[in-house]
């Protein structure tokens, strides 16, 4: 019985050690379901200028240009820099699920 306890504790400690070595991928805003990529009205901006739909502006009027927008959001860089929003650890991050379509599906539909 004593030998069994030692074997089980050794197994679990080895398992915990091995699982702690697994490198976790950082939580990128681009892979979050709240990420809003810059649109055509943003004049070709890159993804780093994306916005977070989880944090809309509190005022309907944007303070830089004075244009009233029905839905406008803080940029992802602002949301990730403030702990009251998402913060460095991405506390509000939710993984975006992307539906993968099988490559041979077109061939199957044609037959």
C-alpha positions in Angstrom: 0.0 0.0 0.0 2.8 2.3 0.9 4.6 1.6 -2.4 1.4 2.3 -4.3 1.1 5.8 -2.7 4.7 6.6 -3.6 4.2 5.5 -7.2 1.0 7.5 -7.5 2.5 10.6 -6.0 5.5 10.3 -8.3 3.3 9.9 -11.3 1.2 13.0 -10.4 4.1 15.1 -9.6 5.7 14.2 -12.9 2.5 14.9 -14.7 2.2 18.3 -13.1 5.8 19.2 -13.9 5.3 18.2 -17.5 2.1 20.1 -17.9 3.8 23.2 -16.4 6.4 23.1 -19.2 3.8 23.6 -21.9 4.3 27.0 -23.5 1.1 28.9 -23.7 0.5 31.1 -26.7 -0.3 34.7 -25.7 -3.8 35.9 -26.1 -3.7 38.1 -29.2 -6.6 40.5 -29.8 -6.8 39.4 -33.5 -7.9 35.9 -32.3 -10.5 37.3 -29.9 -14.3 37.3 -30.8 -14.6 41.0 -29.8 -11.9 42.2 -32.3 -13.2 44.5 -35.0 -10.7 44.9 -37.9 -10.4 48.3 -39.5 -12.8 48.6 -42.3 -12.7 50.4 -45.7 -13.6 53.7 -44.0 -10.3 53.5 -42.1 -8.3 54.0 -45.3 -6.3 50.8 -45.4 -5.1 50.6 -41.8 -3.4 47.5 -40.7 -4.8 45.0 -38.1 -2.9 46.7 -35.3 -5.4 49.5 -35.5 -8.3 47.2 -34.8 -10.9 48.0 -32.1 -12.5 46.1 -29.3 -16.3 45.8 -29.5 -16.5 45.0 -25.8 -15.6 48.6 -25.0 -17.6 51.3 -26.8 -17.0 54.9 -26.2 -19.1 56.3 -23.4 -20.0 59.4 -25.6 -21.5 59.1 -29.0 -19.4 62.0 -30.3 -15.7 61.2 -30.9 -13.6 63.9 -29.4 -11.0 64.1 -32.1 -13.0 64.9 -35.2 -16.5 65.6 -33.7 -18.3 63.1 -35.9 -21.2 61.3 -34.3 -21.0 57.6 -34.7 -23.6 55.1 -33.6 -21.1 52.4 -32.7 -17.4 53.2 -32.2 -15.1 51.4 -29.9 -11.8 51.9 -28.1 -8.8 50.6 -29.9 -7.4 47.2 -28.8 -4.1 48.8 -27.8 -6.0 51.1 -25.4 -8.1 48.2 -24.0 -5.0 46.0 -23.5 -3.0 48.8 -21.8 -5.7 49.5 -19.1 -6.3 47.0 -16.4 -9.8 48.4 -15.9 -10.6 47.2 -19.4 -8.9 44.0 -20.6 -5.3 44.6 -19.4 -2.0 42.9 -20.2 -3.4 39.5 -19.1 -6.4 39.8 -21.4 -9.0 39.3 -18.7 -11.9 39.8 -21.1 -10.5 37.7 -23.9 -12.8 35.1 -25.5 -11.5 32.9 -28.2 -12.9 33.4 -31.7 -14.1 30.2 -33.2 -13.5 29.9 -36.9 -15.3 27.2 -38.9 -12.9 25.3 -41.0 -14.3 24.1 -44.3 -12.9 20.8 -45.7 -10.7 21.3 -48.7 -12.4 18.6 -50.7 -15.9 19.9 -50.1 -16.0 21.6 -53.5 -15.1 18.3 -55.2 -17.9 16.5 -53.3 -20.5 19.1 -54.3 -19.5 18.9 -58.0 -20.1 15.1 -58.2 
